[in-house]
Amino acid sequence: MHGLRVIPTWRHGQERLYVCLEDGRNIAWYDREAARINLIGDDRREDVLDVLGPFVTGPVTVGPPPVPTPAELARLFLNPDDDLAPNRPGEALLIDLDRDPGPAHRLRADPRRHALAAEQTVGEALDRLDGAGWHTLHSLPLPGGDRVHHLAIGPAGLFAVHALYARKQRVRVADPLVTLGRRDPEPLLRRVRADADRASYALTAEVRPVLVLVGATDVLVTVPAREVRVLDDTGLTDLARLGGVLKPADVEALHAMARDRGTWTRV
């Protein structure tokens, strides 16, 4: 048994049949109108075709989701309020702190400022990849108040990057739990995977999850993180060394989609 489920949904007024894993993640969808089965990754191709078999009518095209054409991109006009490209690293936190700075004197540092420092450190490192054919978008809003801290798009593919402040802390990773120092463990890797999953749905392309531990003194992995790449802030340049997946035109097209606020409103 392949353990896949087919779930019908409506998106932009069109019915799609999504193929989901047991944990709810989408790995493919069937667009009847376009007569196309779109695969997010190719490792479950035969299982996807098998589970969709009873629903497919007539010949279909099978492959990765199509990237918008240059003509489609040329018609794309973004109102400045809908363009997410100008977002700074930690944009949402900057706005929140500006509206509510908190008490002038407190015994412990505002955790929002630690989170902001982590996002700024990671964002600046990712921005330095621009010269290598990458684009990075920061603080992408998701429905429900969640955010993708950073979305890196480059020759090696798409990465949803979550920044975690861990300065001078020992970090223990036991999927899905992440423990900072003596704090209670939290199932952070579930959120990191969920953010990447929602980004995949929004962009109709595979987005891989990355957790960056900013300033950690030591990292112990007792249960390897499933599908999540765990890095420290000095290792972000490793992304640029990964094998090429996307052509320059694909990078530009996906960046154009991702910077549009409307792309993220239904995920």
C-alpha positions, 0 to 999 in steps of 0.5 A, spaced: 500 500 500 502 506 498 498 510 503 496 516 499 490 520 499 486 523 493 482 530 496 478 534 491 479 542 492 477 548 489 483 553 487 482 559 483 475 557 481 478 550 478 477 543 481 483 540 483 485 533 485 490 533 490 494 527 492 496 527 500 501 523 504 498 520 511 501 526 514 497 531 510 502 534 505 501 535 498 505 531 493 501 532 487 495 534 484 491 533 477 488 538 473 482 536 469 481 542 465 489 542 463 489 534 463 495 535 467 498 531 473 503 535 476 508 532 481 512 535 486 518 531 486 519 525 482 520 519 487 513 517 488 511 518 481 508 511 480 504 511 486 501 518 484 499 515 477 496 509 481 492 512 486 489 517 481 488 512 476 480 511 477 479 519 476 483 520 470 479 521 464 483 521 457 490 522 456 494 527 461 501 530 461 505 528 467 511 532 470 513 538 474 509 544 475 509 548 469 513 555 470 510 561 468 512 564 461 515 570 459 509 573 456 505 571 463 510 575 467 510 581 462 502 581 464 504 581 471 503 588 475 504 589 482 501 594 486 506 597 491 502 594 497 502 587 494 509 587 492 513 583 498 520 584 495 522 590 499 520 586 505 526 587 510 529 581 514 524 580 520 519 585 517 513 583 521 517 583 528 520 590 526 513 593 525 511 589 531 516 592 535 515 599 532 508 599 534 509 596 541 516 597 544 514 594 550 517 596 557 523 600 557 526 596 563 525 589 564 529 583 567 530 579 561 530 581 554 524 582 549 524 575 546 522 579 539 528 582 539 532 576 539 528 573 534 529 579 530 536 579 531 536 571 528 532 573 522 536 579 520 543 575 521 540 569 516 537 574 512 543 578 511 547 572 509 542 569 504 542 576 501 549 575 499 548 570 495 544 574 490 551 575 486 550 567 485 544 567 481 539 567 487 533 571 490 531 571 497 524 574 500 523 575 507 518 575 512 512 572 507 505 573 511 501 566 511 494 566 513 493 565 520 498 570 522 504 565 521 510 567 516 515 564 512 522 567 515 526 567 508 524 564 502 531 563 498 530 561 490 536 559 486 539 554 481 539 549 487 531 550 488 527 553 493 528 553 500 523 555 506 528 558 511 526 558 519 531 562 523 532 560 531 536 565 536 540 560 539 546 564 541 551 561 546 546 555 547 547 548 546 542 545 541 539 538 541 535 536 535 530 529 536 525 530 530 520 533 531 523 536 537 528 542 538 531 543 545 535 550 547 539 549 553 535 547 559 528 550 556 523 545 554 523 541 548 518 544 542 516 540 536 519 546 532 521 541 526 513 540 525 512 548 523 518 548 519 516 542 515 509 545 515 511 552 512 515 549 507 509 545 505 505 551 505 510 555 500 510 549 496 502 549 495 502 557 494 508 556 488 506 549 485 513 547 486 517 543 491 520 548 497 525 544 501 525 546 509 531 549 512 532 550 520 538 555 521 541 555 528 543 562 530 549 563 534 549 556 537 555 553 541 554 546 540 548 542 536 547 535 538 542 531 533 540 524 536 534 523 531 535 526 524 531 531 522 526 528 516 527 532 510 529 538 514 536 541 513 539 543 519 545 549 519 548 554 523 548 561 520 555 560 518 553 554 513 548 558 509 553 558 503 552 551 503 546 552 499 549 555 493 554 549 492 548 544 491 547 542 484 543 546 479 535 544 479 533 551 476 534 555 470 535 562 471 529 563 467 525 559 472 528 562 478 526 569 475 519 566 474 518 563 481 521 570 484 516 574 480 510 569 483 513 569 490 513 576 491 506 577 490 502 578 496 496 574 493 500 568 492 500 567 499 493 568 501 490 561 500 495 557 503 
